Amino acid sequence: MFSGLRWKLSGVMLCTMMIAGCGNASPEPKNDDVYVMMKEEDLYIKYPEKDAEKVASDISDVSFGYIDGKGLVYTDDEDNLYLYKNGEQEKVAANVSSEFGPFGYGISQDTSTFAYLSDEDELYAFFDGGEKIKVASDVYYYTISPDGERIFYVNDEDDLFSFTSDEQKDKIASDVDGYVTSDDGSMVAIYTSEDDLYIRDMNEEDKTKVLTDEELFYPYINVDNNGDMVYLLEYDFEKGELYFKASGEEDGKRIASDVASYDKQGDTLHYVDVDGKLYKRKVNEEKSEKLAEGVLEYFVAGDRVYYIDEDDNLFSVNNSKKEKIGVDISGEDGDYEASIIGEDITYLTKDNELFVNKKKISDNVVSYVSHVDRVVYKTMDDALYAVSVNKLDKKEKFEDPDSYSSIFYGNQLVYNSTLSAEDIAGVWEISDEYGKGFIEITQDEELDEYLDFTFYDSYELDEEYGIEITDATSKTITLEDGLLFTKVSDKEWRMSDIDDEDDYVSLIKSTDEKLSDFIEENESSYEEDEYDSYYDEYDSYYDEEESY
């Protein structure tokens, strides 16, 4: 049995960072329509209808987040924490922990409460703009209730506590492996290292045991403000038994078997089984309604459900009425380029067409993000546009996006000019005074930022695998052995030593066909070299044996 708390730690911190604790729903979303940009290690911000403002230098591109209504929060290279808003910069704290990545801070969903961990595992908080309060020492991790009134934290002895805005501390449980809170933080479900499940009404003094010695996938526990619970039992990371337990009832009732995933909004459950059948059910009803078959991914938006089938078609179901929305949705099984925006859906097709519902927004789209009420997208010619779902015909263009190495909207990366393994992958022709050859560069099958090389010339081929990319900019890629690749254009690169960029070999974009022809011409040399290599290894082995 895994330790749920430690397994889920990174996910919990993501919920805590920037947009706060993991409840079942969020307060009314807001969108300040703010872009955050990086120019190598310089941090910029752009407010609506204003020029970009430089915020700071020497910043990591994963050490900041913009919180709508609050401002830009970031940590510098010395672990100082800052808040920047409308040209004003405030140092919030020093020695902020970077144990969980660059973020050692959290903000409640209503932005009223701000908390952070020091590098000595001390938890501090600012409630509703008040003075800094020390919450606790030896804190392992924490979350903030969406309304900002309560902080839950686990110490290094796996004890779970609650700390309120009026500085009331309450020990909830020991030997905690994981926990989930309701939207308002009034209810908390606790899963222990003994495989026991409890629920605690924070208005009461005692917790109630729900299950004993049951293996749970605790991130799939849902608890409502009234104490109703939904959970998966016997989950094997593919399927489980779906249960609902009403508040005050001693036992839960089984809703369905072989459930792969579920979603709960209000008193309505949607779930998909391992056979790809999508169902809907009220928690107080006895039967489920089958909505669709062959479902690979689904999205719940109010009363409407969107799903993608095995043929990559997108459908909408509302009050049992099914409608085909789109075809050839881009992506792979369970990971499609589609997202909910309000009660609408945005998606990208395999032909790089971007849609909101049935309305085509643009052709030649490389990537996009959606945030609250806007869609921001990048096209193949490296242009960046934004459109409101309320005004789909009015596009706004971001001027000179290529002057930045990366651009974020709604804390999602939407534009990146930093080069990656994908940019240099392909077949390249090289030539120098010694002759002509080819380099085939491929992205490593297991690691995205690693490259595999095969070098071909008239005499031999040479293969090198798993070469790590140690640095990248908008113009260069540096490998772990000090080899530097500089981009001249989409069809030309320069390969040199990082210490001598002027001594380079040009790489010209080529094709698989030309490489195949070259290999065929020199195949006999490669075969001979293969035998030579074998005998070299044979001789080396016996040389080593004789040395003993």
N, C-alpha and C positions, 0 to 999 in steps of 0.2 A: 504493500500500500504506500503510495507516495505521500509525502508531507505536503498537504494542500497549501498551507500558508506559504511555504518557501517556493513551491512550484508556481504559485499564482502571484508572487511578490511583484514581479515586473509589471504585470497587468494591473494590479492594484495601484501601483505608483503612477501608471499612466492615467488612471482615473483621477488620482489625487492631484497630479501636476496640472496646472493650467486650468482645468475646468472642473476639478473637484470630485468629491466622493462618489462611490458607486451605488447610487440608488437605482430605482427602477424607471425613473423618468426625470426629465429636466424641467427647470422653470422655463417660462416663455423665452425662446431663443432671441438673441439680439445680434445685429451685424453692424459694426462700425465702418465697414467697407474700407479696411486698412490693409495695405500691403507691407510686408516686412522683407527686406532684401539684404543679401550679403554681396559684398564686392571683395572677393577673397576673404580676408579676416576682418573687414570693416562692416559694421552693422548699420543699416539704414531703415527708415520708416517713411511711408508715404500715406498721408491722410487724403481724403477726398478733395479734389480740386486744389491741391497744394503741391508744391515741389517736394521732392524727396529731402529728408533731413538726415544728416549723419548723426548717429547716436553714440557709437563707441568704436574703438579699435581693438585688435587682438582678441576677437571673440570667436568661439567655436560655433559652427553652423548648426549645432544641436543643443545650444545652451540658452535658448530664449523661447518665449512664447508670448503672443499677444492675447490678452483677455478683454473681450468686448466690454466696454463700460469701465474698465479698470486701467488699462494701459499696457505698455510693453515691459515685461519682466525679463531680466537676463542676469546671468552670472559671468564675471570676467575670469581671466586666467589665474587670478589669485583667490578665487572662490568668494568674491564679494558679490552681494546681491543688490540689484538696482531696480527701481521702478521709473519708467520714462513715460511722460504723457504731456502732449501739447508743448513741447520744448522744455519742459521742466524735468530735471533729473534728481532723484532722491536715492541715497544709499540706505538700504533697508537693514542690511546685516553684513557682518564679516564672518569668515570661516564657515560658510555654508557647506554642508556635506555634499560630496559628489559620489557617494557610495553607490547610489542607484542611478548612475549616469550623471549628466551635468545638472539635473534638476534635483535640488534638495528641498523644494518648496511646494506648497499647494495652495489653492485658492478655491473657496466655495463657489458653487454654481451661481449663487446670487451676488458673488464678488464681495460680500460683506466681511468675510473672514479670511485672513492670510496667515499661513503657518510655514515654518521651515525647521529643518534639522541642522544642528551645528555639526562640525566635524568631530565632536566629542559625543555624538548621539543625544544631544539635549534638544528637546522639542520646545519651540517658542511659538507664540501666536499673537496676532492683533485682531481683536474682535471689534467689528463695526467701527474701524478708524480709531480705536482707543490705544492706550499705551501697550508696549510689549509686555507679555506675560510669559513666564517660564512655566510650561505645562508639566514636564517630567524629564527625568534623566534616563539613560540606558534604554532609549526607545528604538525598537526594531523597525517598525514602520507605522504609518498612521493613515487615516482618511478623515475627511471633513463632511459633515452632513450637508446636503444641498442648501439648506437655509442658513448655514453658517453658525448655528446655535450650539453645535456639539462636535467635539473631536473624539474619534475613537483611535486608540493606539495600543500596540502590543509591545511589551518590553522584551529584553533579551532572555527572560525566563518564560516566555510564551504566556504571560498573563495579559488579559484584555481589560482595558480601562475605558471609561468615558469621562470626558472633561467638558464642562459647559461654560458658556459665556460669563456666567456669574461665579466662575472658579470653583464649582462643585466637582469633586473627583469621586468616581464610583468604580470599584472593581467588579467586573462582570463575570469573568470566568478564568480558570487556570488551564494549562495544557492545551492551549488553543492552536488548532491547525489552520483555521480559516474562519471568516465571518462575512455576512452579508447584511446590509441595513435596508430598511424601508426608505421610501422617498423622503420622508420628513425626519428620519433618524430616530423615530419613537420606538421602532421595533428592530431587534437585531437577532439574526439566526447565527448560532455558534456551532462550529464543528470542531471536535476535540481530537487529540491524538489517540484516544481510546475508541474512535469511530462512533462516538455518540453525538447526537444532534439535539441542541437546545434552542429555545426561543425565549427572549426576554423582552417584556414590555418595560421600557425605560421609566414609565410612570409607576411601576411596581418595584418591590425590593428583590423578589426572587425570580429565577428563571425556571422554565418548565421543560422537562425532558420530552422530546418528540420521538426519537428513535434510539435504540441501543444496539451497539455492535453491528452497524450497517455501513458498508462501504458506499460513500457518496462522491459524486463529482461536484464538489461544493460550489464552483462557479455557476452551476446550473440550478442553484437554489434561488427561489424568488420569494420575497416576503413583502406583503402589503402593509400599509399603515394600520389596518385593522387586525393584523395578525394572521391572515390567511397565508398559506404557504403552498408552493409548487416545487417539486424536486424530482430528480432522476435517481432511482435505485438500480443497483446491479449494472452500473454503467461500465463498459469495457472499452471506452474511447471510440466506439462505433455506434452503440445503441444502449438503451436502458429502459427501465420501466418508469412510466410517467405517473406521478401521484399528485393529488390535490388534498390538502388538509385544511379544513375550515377552522377559523379561530374558535377556540373553546371545545372543539371536538377532540376526542382522545386519539382516534386513529385516522389516517389518511385513506382515501379511496383511490384505486388504480384507474387512471384515465385511459391508458393505452400501453401496449407492449412494443418492443423493438423500435423505440423512438430515437431518431438520430439527433434531432434538435427541436426546440420549441420557443415560442414567443408568447408572452402574456401582456395584454393591455386591458386594464380594467378587469372585468369578469370574463373576458374572452381569451381562449387559448387557440393558437395555431401551432401545428406540429407536423413534422415530416418523418415518416418511418424509413427504415433501411431500404425499402423497395421504391422509394421516391414518391410515395403517395402523400398528398398534402390534405390535412384535415383542419376543421374548425369546430370549436366546441365551447359552450358556456360551462363554467365550472360547476354550476348547479343542475346541469342537464345530464341525462343518462346515456345519450348517444352522440357520436361525433358525425359531422357532415363532411363527406369527401368532396374536396374542391377540384382536385386535379391529380393526374398521374404523370410519371416520368419527370418529376421536379428535381432540378439540380441545385437551384438556389431560389430563395423567396425573400420578399421584403414586405413588412407590414406598415401601412401608412393610414392610421385611423381606421375607418371601416373598409378600406380598400386593401387588397393583397395583390402584389405583383409577383410573378414567378417566371423563371426561365426553364424551359424544358430541355430534353435531350437533344433536340435539333437546333438549339440556340435561339429559339423563338421566345419572345417576351409577351406575356399575357397579363391582363388585369381581371380580378374577380371582385365584384361588389354586389352584395345581396344576391349571391348565387348566379349573377349574370357575368359570363365570361366574354372578354373582348381581346382580340389580338392587337398588341400595341406596336411591336417591332420584330424584325427578323435579323439573323446573322449577328447576334450580339457578340462583341469582342470579349475574348477571355477563354479560360479553361474551366473544366468542371469545378464548381464551387468557388470560383474566383473570377467573376465577371466584371467588366467595366461598366457598372451600373450603381446608382446610388439614389436614395430618397432625398427629396428636397421639399419640405412641407408634406403635402399629400400627392405631390407629383413625383415622377421618376425621370432621371437623367441617365442616358446611356450612350455608349460608343459602339458603332458597328465595326465589322471586320474590314469594311471599306473606308474606315476612318471618318465616318459621318457621325456628327454629334446631334442628339435629339433631346428635347424635353417633351415627354409623352410622344405624340405623333408629329410634333413640329420639328423640322430639321433646322438646326441652328447654324451649322457650318460644315463644309467639306474639309478634307485634308487635316483633320485634328489628330495631334499626336497624343495629348493627354489633357485631362481636365480635373478640376475639383469643384465641388458644390458646397456652399456654406450658407445656411439659413435660407436666404431668398435670392442668391446670385450664383451664377455659374461662370467660372473663369477657365479659359482654355488656351492651349498653345497649338499653333498650326505648324505644318511642315516647313514653312518658310521662316520659322522662329519668331513669328509675331504672337502677341499676347492680347487676348480680348476678354471682355466681361459683358455679361448680359443678365438682366433681372428677369426672373420668372414671371413677373407682372408686366414686363415690357419686352417680349422676346424679339421684337423687330428692331430694337434700339441697342446697337453694339457700341461699347466703349473700348478704345484702343489704349494699351499701355505703351507709352513712348520709350523707345530705346531699351527694351528688356535685355538685349545682349550686352549692355554696359554693366550688368550684374552677373555674378557667378551663379546665384540662385535667388529665386523669388518665392515667397510663401503667402498663401491667402487662407484665412481661417486655420492657421497653423498646419497647413498642408502644402507640401512642395508642389508647385505648379510649373515652375520653369527652372531648368538647371543647365547651365552652360559648362559646368565642370565635366571634364571628359571621364569616360568610364571604359571598362573592358569591351563593352559593346561597340564603342566608337572605333576601336582599332582592330576589331576582329575582321578577318577576311583574308584574301589572297593578295599578296603584294609582290611586284617585280622589283628586283634590285640589280644594279650593275655598277661595276667599278673597273679599275685598270686590269683586274685579274679575270674579268669575264662577267657573265650574266647569271642570275639565279632567281629563286623565289623564296618568300617566307609565307608560310601559312600560319596565321594566328587565330586561335580559337579560345573562347571563354571556357574556363574549366567547368566540367560537368557538375561538380559538387560545390564549388566555391565561386561566387559571383565576381569577386575582386582578384581572381587568380587567372593567369593566362598559360596556355600551352602553345609551344612553338615547334614547328618543323621547318628546318632550313634545307633548301635544295640548291645544289650547284651542279656543274658538269661531272663532278667526281664522286660526290657522296651526299647522303642526307643525314641530318643530325636532329634529334628530338630532345626537347626539354619540356618538363611538365611542372605544373604547380608553381609558377613564378608569381610572386605576390606584387600587386600594385601598392607601393608604399606612400605615394603622393600623387595628387592630380590637381590641375588647375583648368581654366578654360582653354588653355593652349598646349599643355604638356601632360604627359604621363611618365612617372618615374617608377622603375622596377627595383626590387630589393637588391639586385646586384649592381646598382648604380647606372643602369642603362636608361637613357633618356629618349623618349619619343616626343617630337615636337610636331604639332599639326600645322601644315602649310595651307591645305585646303582639304575638301572631302576626298580628293583623288591623290593627294600627296602628303607624305610625312617625312620627317628626318629622324634618323636613328644615330645617336652619338653617345659618348660617355658624358655623364653629368658634369665632370670636371673640365671637359673640352668640347663645348657645343659647336665650335667652328669646324671640327673634324667630324664630318657626318657622312652617312650614306643615305641617299634618297630612296624612299619607298613609293612606288607608283601603283595605284589601284589596278588590279588585274582580275582575271576570271578563273573559275574552276576549269574551264575548257583549255585555256592557255597553259595552266599548270599541268593538266593531264597530258597534253602534247609534249611538254618539256620532260615529264617523267618518262614517257614512252621513249623519247629520244635517248635518254641516259639510263635506262633501266638496267642494262648490263653492268654499268659501273656501280650502281647501287647494290646489285646482287653480289658482285665481287667484294665490295666494301663490307657487306654483311658477314661474309666468311672471314675476311681479314679481322673484323671485330671479334668474332668468335675465337679465333686462334690467339689473339692478343689477350683475351680474358683467360684462356687455357694456360698460356705461358705465365701470366701473372699469378695464377693460382699455385703453380708448382714452384715458382720463385719464392712465394710466401711460405710454402711447406718446407722448402730446403733451408730457409732462414731459421727454422726451429731446430 
